[in-house]
Amino acid sequence: MTATDLTARLRDFVRGTLLTPQDPDYEEARRVEARAVDVRPLAIVRALDAEDVQAVVAAVSGSGVPLAVRGGGHSAAGHGTVEAGVVLDLAGLTELDIDVAGRTARAGAGLTAGDYARATAEHGLATGFGDTAAVGIAGITLGGGLGLLSRRYGLTVDALLGAEVVTADGRLRAVDADHDPDLFWALRGGGGNFGVVTSLTFRLEELGETTGGLLVLPATPETLSGFLAASARAPRELTTIATVMPCPPVPFVDEAHHGVPVIFGTVLHVGTPDQAAVVLAPLRALAEPLADLVHTAPYAELLGWEEIPRSVFASRTNFLEQVDPATAGRVIAAISDGPGPVRMAQFRVLGGAIADVADDATAYGFRDRAVVTYLACLADGPEGLPEAADWADGLLAVLDQGDHTAYVNFVGAPGPRTAQDAYPPATWERLRAVKAAYDPDNLFRRNHNIPPAVV
């Protein structure tokens, strides 16, 4: 099938919007958050519904043309687009049906975390999705889903009750623990390898008062290691993220600290303000805060940026057991001296409800680990990317504790960590078997790819 034939077929069968390089909206539509990924798809389809998704999968299957599936477009590796291929954009799938009595929500794959959180908050309910309102719910869920409610309620995949997914054979399947259970298991952590998820059904939690925001501390070895240790000791009602980076010129931090490494501690506590004050006291006692923006507010308001700026960056990730003062000092030194306009090392403390779930219950790996990292170096442009990658690789080596692990949603490409590093060996082999059953020709390969097992 020629490119012209494929485009014509898409025009005939897709009810949503089809964009080609000749259309005025194409240039903006082809862009993703990872600005270094500058490619030109053959066509971009903005799906109207699951039938459109089926039509695209049927058209592309067997054509030899690559397919990229885009949810929120925030893939660290830029997987939401593809050179000379078809981009299937799910942003239009935004239906949301909330069953207040049953404490469930059926959500279209095009919704953002902010969309979902605001709608469910009207009923005093929530599902945890990351820490950024702009992120798409489908991508973060399929990779695991670490966020501001994770220590209290678990990962996003732990709240996933079912999904509708178009598999490589063009079928729309409703999967859950009783229907295609192997596929349902794989979707909970295995990423977008097994089909195009069009809707997801989640368990909702009754969420009372929440207290959160930024606690900015000076970056010293003792403060960083102490922040992570205190967070690990805290009750599961507290989830924290420690981001070490040069302080930007924000108005709430004194100018004397601008350009100097600081710790942006993002915290969220589920409980009363008085309980939060007690739990947060050890963090506030580590050093005199440079800024304390922690306040009581609804969870939906405590989610971060509505818009994520497009940027050129190299990112790396791994799981850790601990960060001692000596290691913390090396991290701060790397942040202090490196290329690019921004360098950051982010540490998310795990445990709590994350570790309550059995390792083999979902495809997400390494539930017993204490900390996961996200290391990133921004570049001024694509020409600066190799230097940024070298810096990120160097910091990853500092934090390497010998087991070569990764959180799949944070894996950048190219880099020293691959999809296989995100899973224990038994999980990896089981994922490959599921892949062989549902996508033996690897149609869904524009991702952190899990190759089908050879049968």
LUMLO-760178 format. One record per residue (C-alpha): z, y, x. Coordinates in Angstrom, 2 decimals. Layout:
BEGIN
<<Z; Y; X>>;
...
% end
This chain:
BEGIN
<<0.00; 0.00; 0.00>>;
<<-1.00; 3.39; 1.39>>;
<<1.29; 6.41; 1.34>>;
<<-0.97; 7.97; -1.29>>;
<<-0.74; 4.86; -3.47>>;
<<3.04; 4.79; -3.17>>;
<<3.39; 8.46; -4.08>>;
<<1.10; 7.96; -7.08>>;
<<3.14; 4.98; -8.23>>;
<<6.35; 6.98; -7.98>>;
<<4.80; 9.79; -10.04>>;
<<3.80; 7.28; -12.72>>;
<<7.15; 5.56; -13.10>>;
<<9.88; 8.03; -12.11>>;
<<11.17; 10.39; -14.80>>;
<<13.19; 12.52; -12.40>>;
<<11.82; 14.99; -9.86>>;
<<9.44; 13.89; -7.13>>;
<<9.06; 16.19; -4.13>>;
<<6.40; 15.85; -1.43>>;
<<5.70; 18.09; 1.59>>;
<<3.41; 20.22; -0.57>>;
<<6.20; 21.21; -2.98>>;
<<8.10; 24.50; -2.45>>;
<<11.54; 22.85; -2.77>>;
<<10.75; 20.14; -0.24>>;
<<11.98; 21.95; 2.89>>;
<<15.47; 22.52; 1.54>>;
<<15.64; 19.10; -0.10>>;
<<14.86; 17.22; 3.12>>;
<<17.85; 18.64; 4.99>>;
<<21.18; 16.86; 5.44>>;
<<24.52; 17.93; 6.86>>;
<<23.73; 16.46; 10.29>>;
<<21.34; 19.23; 11.37>>;
<<20.15; 17.31; 14.42>>;
<<18.48; 14.85; 12.06>>;
<<15.31; 16.84; 11.42>>;
<<12.81; 14.46; 9.84>>;
<<10.08; 14.71; 7.24>>;
<<10.17; 12.11; 4.46>>;
<<7.01; 11.05; 2.69>>;
<<8.69; 11.78; -0.65>>;
<<12.07; 12.71; -2.10>>;
<<12.98; 11.36; -5.52>>;
<<15.78; 13.04; -7.45>>;
<<16.68; 10.19; -9.76>>;
<<17.45; 10.94; -13.38>>;
<<19.19; 7.65; -14.14>>;
<<19.54; 4.02; -13.11>>;
<<16.05; 3.24; -14.44>>;
<<14.62; 5.73; -11.95>>;
<<16.53; 3.97; -9.20>>;
<<15.05; 0.65; -10.27>>;
<<11.57; 2.17; -10.28>>;
<<11.96; 3.51; -6.75>>;
<<13.34; 0.24; -5.41>>;
<<10.49; -1.69; -7.05>>;
<<7.89; 0.69; -5.63>>;
<<9.23; 0.70; -2.08>>;
<<10.07; -3.00; -1.85>>;
<<7.38; -4.78; 0.12>>;
<<5.50; -1.58; 0.90>>;
<<6.64; -1.30; 4.50>>;
<<7.79; 2.27; 3.83>>;
<<11.44; 2.87; 4.78>>;
<<13.96; 3.86; 2.11>>;
<<16.95; 6.18; 2.52>>;
<<19.60; 6.54; -0.17>>;
<<21.41; 9.87; -0.41>>;
<<24.64; 10.50; -2.27>>;
<<26.37; 13.63; -1.02>>;
<<24.21; 13.92; 2.12>>;
<<27.26; 14.05; 4.39>>;
<<26.62; 10.96; 6.50>>;
<<27.78; 11.66; 10.06>>;
<<24.71; 9.75; 11.25>>;
<<22.26; 11.53; 8.94>>;
<<21.38; 8.40; 7.00>>;
<<20.52; 10.37; 3.85>>;
<<16.97; 11.00; 5.03>>;
<<14.24; 9.13; 6.87>>;
<<11.02; 9.94; 8.73>>;
<<7.85; 9.12; 6.75>>;
<<9.85; 7.27; 4.14>>;
<<11.22; 7.72; 0.65>>;
<<14.54; 9.46; 0.06>>;
<<16.29; 8.38; -3.13>>;
<<18.60; 11.27; -4.04>>;
<<21.39; 10.35; -6.48>>;
<<22.79; 13.86; -6.93>>;
<<21.61; 13.95; -10.55>>;
<<23.71; 10.95; -11.58>>;
<<26.75; 12.96; -12.64>>;
<<27.98; 11.34; -15.84>>;
<<31.75; 10.87; -16.08>>;
<<33.51; 8.90; -18.81>>;
<<37.31; 9.07; -18.65>>;
<<39.40; 6.53; -20.57>>;
<<42.77; 8.26; -20.62>>;
<<44.57; 5.47; -22.45>>;
<<43.12; 2.77; -20.21>>;
<<43.55; 4.83; -17.02>>;
<<39.98; 4.25; -15.86>>;
<<36.94; 6.42; -15.18>>;
<<33.28; 5.48; -14.98>>;
<<31.57; 7.92; -12.63>>;
<<27.96; 8.51; -11.70>>;
<<27.15; 8.08; -8.02>>;
<<26.02; 11.71; -7.72>>;
<<29.41; 13.22; -8.44>>;
<<31.40; 14.93; -5.70>>;
<<35.08; 14.37; -5.09>>;
<<35.77; 17.87; -6.39>>;
<<33.83; 17.26; -9.62>>;
<<35.78; 14.08; -10.27>>;
<<39.18; 15.47; -9.28>>;
<<38.91; 18.55; -11.48>>;
<<37.83; 16.54; -14.52>>;
<<40.53; 13.89; -14.21>>;
<<43.19; 16.52; -13.43>>;
<<42.79; 17.84; -16.97>>;
<<44.51; 14.62; -18.06>>;
<<47.09; 14.53; -15.26>>;
<<45.21; 11.67; -13.58>>;
<<43.56; 11.15; -10.20>>;
<<41.75; 8.80; -7.85>>;
<<41.92; 9.54; -4.14>>;
<<38.67; 10.60; -2.41>>;
<<38.86; 11.88; 1.14>>;
<<40.09; 15.39; 1.86>>;
<<36.94; 17.41; 1.11>>;
<<35.80; 18.42; -2.36>>;
<<32.10; 18.50; -1.43>>;
<<31.84; 14.87; -0.30>>;
<<29.94; 12.46; -2.56>>;
<<32.10; 9.80; -4.18>>;
<<29.69; 6.90; -3.64>>;
<<29.33; 7.07; 0.13>>;
<<33.00; 7.58; 0.85>>;
<<33.95; 4.75; -1.48>>;
<<31.51; 2.21; -0.07>>;
<<32.84; 2.77; 3.45>>;
<<36.50; 2.46; 2.46>>;
<<37.70; 5.90; 1.45>>;
<<40.46; 7.47; 3.54>>;
<<41.96; 10.60; 2.04>>;
<<44.94; 12.69; 1.04>>;
<<46.36; 10.09; -1.35>>;
<<45.75; 7.02; 0.81>>;
<<49.28; 6.27; 1.97>>;
<<50.59; 6.61; -1.59>>;
<<47.86; 4.84; -3.59>>;
<<45.65; 3.09; -1.04>>;
<<42.02; 3.51; -0.09>>;
<<39.37; 4.50; -2.60>>;
<<38.04; 0.92; -2.52>>;
<<41.45; -0.26; -3.66>>;
<<40.98; 1.74; -6.86>>;
<<37.42; 0.48; -7.43>>;
<<37.32; -1.81; -10.47>>;
<<33.57; -2.29; -10.76>>;
<<30.16; -0.83; -10.04>>;
<<26.60; -0.83; -11.27>>;
<<24.19; -1.52; -8.44>>;
<<20.43; -1.95; -8.14>>;
<<19.78; -4.74; -5.67>>;
<<16.65; -5.36; -3.62>>;
<<15.12; -7.50; -6.37>>;
<<15.17; -4.47; -8.69>>;
<<17.91; -5.82; -10.95>>;
<<20.65; -3.53; -12.24>>;
<<23.83; -5.56; -11.87>>;
<<27.27; -4.81; -13.29>>;
<<29.62; -6.21; -10.65>>;
<<33.37; -6.63; -10.56>>;
<<35.93; -9.26; -9.61>>;
<<34.44; -11.69; -12.16>>;
<<30.72; -10.89; -11.91>>;
<<28.96; -11.25; -8.56>>;
<<32.38; -11.27; -6.88>>;
<<30.97; -11.66; -3.35>>;
<<28.81; -8.59; -3.86>>;
<<31.78; -6.68; -5.28>>;
<<33.84; -7.67; -2.24>>;
<<31.10; -6.47; 0.12>>;
<<30.67; -3.14; -1.65>>;
<<34.33; -2.35; -0.95>>;
<<33.91; -1.35; 2.68>>;
<<30.47; -2.67; 3.62>>;
<<28.66; 0.62; 3.04>>;
<<25.23; 0.97; 1.46>>;
<<23.82; -2.29; 2.81>>;
<<23.64; -4.27; -0.40>>;
<<21.90; -2.07; -2.94>>;
<<21.91; 1.33; -4.60>>;
<<25.15; 1.96; -6.45>>;
<<24.44; 4.07; -9.53>>;
<<27.92; 4.21; -11.06>>;
<<31.47; 3.28; -10.13>>;
<<34.49; 2.47; -12.27>>;
<<37.86; 3.47; -10.86>>;
<<41.50; 3.01; -11.69>>;
<<43.26; 6.31; -12.37>>;
<<46.80; 7.10; -11.29>>;
<<49.15; 9.34; -13.21>>;
<<49.71; 12.10; -10.70>>;
<<52.70; 14.38; -11.01>>;
<<53.50; 17.30; -8.74>>;
<<51.80; 17.55; -5.36>>;
<<52.62; 19.75; -2.39>>;
<<50.17; 20.24; 0.43>>;
<<48.09; 22.49; 2.61>>;
<<47.98; 23.49; 6.25>>;
<<50.84; 23.48; 8.72>>;
<<49.55; 25.01; 11.98>>;
<<51.50; 24.11; 15.12>>;
<<51.02; 24.84; 18.83>>;
<<49.18; 22.00; 20.57>>;
<<51.48; 20.47; 23.16>>;
<<51.75; 16.80; 24.13>>;
<<55.17; 16.54; 22.52>>;
<<54.11; 18.28; 19.32>>;
<<51.00; 16.15; 18.80>>;
<<52.63; 12.81; 19.56>>;
<<55.69; 13.89; 17.56>>;
<<53.58; 14.88; 14.54>>;
<<51.93; 11.46; 14.44>>;
<<55.19; 9.59; 14.98>>;
<<57.02; 11.58; 12.29>>;
<<54.13; 11.03; 9.88>>;
<<54.27; 7.28; 10.48>>;
<<58.03; 7.25; 9.78>>;
<<57.67; 9.32; 6.62>>;
<<57.73; 7.69; 3.19>>;
<<54.37; 6.72; 1.78>>;
<<54.42; 9.68; -0.58>>;
<<53.28; 11.76; 2.43>>;
<<49.76; 11.56; 3.88>>;
<<48.86; 13.65; 6.93>>;
<<45.86; 14.53; 9.08>>;
<<46.35; 16.18; 12.49>>;
<<43.28; 18.03; 13.77>>;
<<43.44; 19.40; 17.32>>;
<<40.87; 22.12; 17.98>>;
<<40.55; 25.62; 19.43>>;
<<41.90; 27.97; 16.80>>;
<<39.08; 29.91; 15.11>>;
<<39.62; 33.60; 14.27>>;
<<41.43; 32.89; 11.01>>;
<<43.56; 35.71; 9.57>>;
<<46.65; 33.57; 9.00>>;
<<47.17; 32.79; 12.72>>;
<<48.08; 35.50; 15.22>>;
<<45.16; 36.63; 17.39>>;
<<47.03; 35.55; 20.51>>;
<<46.31; 31.94; 19.56>>;
<<42.63; 32.36; 18.73>>;
<<40.49; 30.20; 21.01>>;
<<43.52; 28.20; 22.13>>;
<<44.02; 24.56; 21.03>>;
<<46.31; 24.25; 18.03>>;
<<47.19; 21.47; 15.59>>;
<<45.94; 21.99; 12.06>>;
<<48.22; 19.64; 10.18>>;
<<46.85; 18.85; 6.72>>;
<<49.59; 17.40; 4.54>>;
<<49.88; 16.16; 0.99>>;
<<53.09; 14.94; -0.64>>;
<<53.29; 13.31; -4.06>>;
<<56.59; 14.24; -5.67>>;
<<58.75; 17.22; -6.50>>;
<<58.80; 20.33; -4.29>>;
<<62.39; 19.55; -3.30>>;
<<61.41; 16.06; -2.20>>;
<<58.46; 17.49; -0.29>>;
<<60.70; 19.93; 1.57>>;
<<62.90; 17.08; 2.80>>;
<<59.96; 14.90; 3.85>>;
<<58.16; 17.75; 5.62>>;
<<61.23; 19.00; 7.48>>;
<<60.68; 16.77; 10.56>>;
<<57.14; 18.14; 10.95>>;
<<58.27; 21.73; 10.63>>;
<<61.02; 21.06; 13.18>>;
<<58.58; 20.00; 15.91>>;
<<57.82; 23.61; 16.85>>;
<<57.82; 27.07; 15.34>>;
<<54.81; 26.95; 12.99>>;
<<52.01; 29.36; 13.78>>;
<<51.24; 29.32; 10.06>>;
<<52.76; 27.48; 7.12>>;
<<50.40; 27.43; 4.15>>;
<<51.98; 24.42; 2.48>>;
<<52.54; 25.00; -1.23>>;
<<52.87; 23.19; -4.53>>;
<<49.55; 22.96; -6.36>>;
<<47.45; 20.43; -8.30>>;
<<45.79; 17.78; -6.16>>;
<<42.31; 19.02; -7.15>>;
<<43.13; 22.44; -5.70>>;
<<44.41; 20.95; -2.45>>;
<<41.09; 19.31; -1.60>>;
<<39.33; 21.14; 1.22>>;
<<35.96; 22.87; 1.64>>;
<<33.64; 23.06; -1.34>>;
<<30.67; 23.39; 0.98>>;
<<30.28; 21.64; 4.32>>;
<<28.13; 23.69; 6.72>>;
<<25.12; 22.01; 8.28>>;
<<25.67; 21.57; 12.00>>;
<<24.54; 19.75; 15.12>>;
<<27.31; 17.49; 16.36>>;
<<28.21; 14.26; 18.10>>;
<<31.02; 12.22; 16.55>>;
<<33.00; 9.15; 17.55>>;
<<35.81; 7.09; 16.01>>;
<<38.31; 4.32; 16.69>>;
<<41.60; 2.87; 15.46>>;
<<44.83; 3.29; 17.44>>;
<<48.33; 1.90; 17.52>>;
<<49.99; 5.04; 18.89>>;
<<49.44; 8.31; 20.74>>;
<<52.11; 8.86; 23.38>>;
<<52.76; 12.27; 25.00>>;
<<50.67; 11.42; 28.07>>;
<<47.64; 10.52; 25.95>>;
<<48.22; 13.54; 23.73>>;
<<48.15; 15.74; 26.82>>;
<<44.78; 14.35; 27.87>>;
<<43.42; 14.98; 24.37>>;
<<44.54; 18.60; 24.45>>;
<<43.06; 19.06; 27.92>>;
<<39.70; 17.76; 26.68>>;
<<39.80; 20.08; 23.68>>;
<<40.57; 23.01; 26.01>>;
<<37.61; 22.47; 28.30>>;
<<34.30; 21.24; 26.97>>;
<<30.84; 22.16; 25.76>>;
<<29.75; 23.65; 22.48>>;
<<31.32; 26.14; 20.10>>;
<<33.81; 23.68; 18.54>>;
<<35.54; 20.54; 19.75>>;
<<38.01; 18.58; 17.67>>;
<<40.10; 15.44; 17.69>>;
<<41.37; 14.36; 14.29>>;
<<44.11; 11.77; 13.77>>;
<<44.81; 10.24; 10.35>>;
<<48.07; 8.34; 10.05>>;
<<47.65; 5.12; 8.06>>;
<<50.14; 2.57; 6.73>>;
<<51.84; 2.80; 3.36>>;
<<49.75; 1.46; 0.48>>;
<<46.75; 0.94; 2.77>>;
<<48.57; -1.91; 4.49>>;
<<49.77; -3.50; 1.23>>;
<<46.36; -5.04; 0.57>>;
<<45.42; -8.31; 2.25>>;
<<42.91; -8.02; 5.08>>;
<<40.37; -10.26; 3.36>>;
<<40.70; -8.73; -0.12>>;
<<37.99; -6.17; 0.65>>;
<<35.42; -5.64; 3.38>>;
<<37.35; -2.71; 4.86>>;
<<38.79; -3.82; 8.19>>;
<<41.89; -3.10; 10.28>>;
<<44.41; -2.34; 7.53>>;
<<47.24; -3.00; 9.97>>;
<<46.30; -0.14; 12.32>>;
<<48.50; 2.93; 12.59>>;
<<45.98; 5.72; 13.19>>;
<<42.24; 6.31; 12.86>>;
<<40.44; 9.02; 14.83>>;
<<37.45; 11.24; 14.22>>;
<<36.24; 12.99; 17.37>>;
<<33.52; 15.61; 17.15>>;
<<31.80; 18.13; 19.38>>;
<<29.47; 20.71; 17.87>>;
<<26.42; 21.91; 19.76>>;
<<24.59; 25.22; 19.47>>;
<<21.37; 23.33; 18.80>>;
<<19.68; 19.95; 19.32>>;
<<19.24; 20.68; 23.02>>;
<<23.02; 20.67; 23.42>>;
<<23.53; 17.31; 21.74>>;
<<23.46; 15.11; 24.89>>;
<<26.25; 17.16; 26.48>>;
<<28.24; 17.05; 23.25>>;
<<27.80; 13.28; 23.10>>;
<<28.99; 12.89; 26.70>>;
<<32.11; 14.89; 25.86>>;
<<32.81; 12.79; 22.76>>;
<<32.28; 9.57; 24.72>>;
<<34.73; 10.78; 27.36>>;
<<37.43; 11.52; 24.80>>;
<<36.82; 8.18; 23.10>>;
<<37.42; 6.50; 26.47>>;
<<40.74; 8.36; 26.75>>;
<<41.78; 6.96; 23.38>>;
<<40.36; 3.46; 23.83>>;
<<43.13; 0.89; 23.50>>;
<<40.95; -2.06; 24.36>>;
<<39.82; -3.44; 21.01>>;
<<36.58; -1.49; 20.41>>;
<<37.14; -0.69; 16.73>>;
<<35.63; 1.90; 14.38>>;
<<35.90; 3.28; 10.84>>;
<<32.40; 2.91; 9.44>>;
<<32.37; 6.24; 7.55>>;
<<33.06; 8.07; 10.83>>;
<<30.57; 6.23; 13.05>>;
<<28.01; 8.61; 14.52>>;
<<24.59; 7.54; 15.74>>;
<<23.64; 6.91; 18.41>>;
<<26.91; 6.11; 20.14>>;
<<29.04; 3.41; 21.73>>;
<<30.39; 2.20; 18.39>>;
<<28.21; 0.29; 15.95>>;
<<28.58; -1.14; 12.46>>;
<<29.84; -4.41; 13.88>>;
<<32.81; -2.63; 15.48>>;
<<34.00; -1.56; 12.02>>;
<<34.81; -5.12; 10.93>>;
<<36.85; -8.07; 12.19>>;
<<34.61; -10.99; 13.22>>;
<<35.22; -13.09; 10.09>>;
<<34.54; -10.10; 7.84>>;
<<31.33; -9.32; 9.73>>;
<<29.99; -12.85; 9.28>>;
<<30.88; -12.87; 5.58>>;
<<29.12; -9.52; 5.12>>;
<<26.01; -10.90; 6.81>>;
<<26.03; -13.86; 4.42>>;
<<26.29; -11.56; 1.39>>;
<<23.48; -9.43; 2.83>>;
<<21.29; -12.52; 3.15>>;
<<21.95; -13.40; -0.48>>;
<<21.19; -9.98; -1.97>>;
<<18.90; -8.24; 0.56>>;
<<17.33; -10.91; 2.77>>;
<<14.49; -8.62; 3.88>>;
<<16.87; -5.79; 4.79>>;
<<15.31; -3.22; 2.48>>;
<<18.55; -1.23; 2.63>>;
<<18.67; -0.66; 6.37>>;
<<18.90; 3.13; 6.71>>;
<<22.67; 2.91; 7.17>>;
<<25.17; 1.44; 9.57>>;
<<23.21; -1.72; 9.21>>;
<<24.54; -5.20; 8.64>>;
<<21.64; -7.58; 9.37>>;
<<21.28; -10.53; 7.01>>;
<<22.48; -13.86; 8.32>>;
<<19.74; -16.24; 9.35>>;
<<19.74; -19.04; 6.80>>;
% end
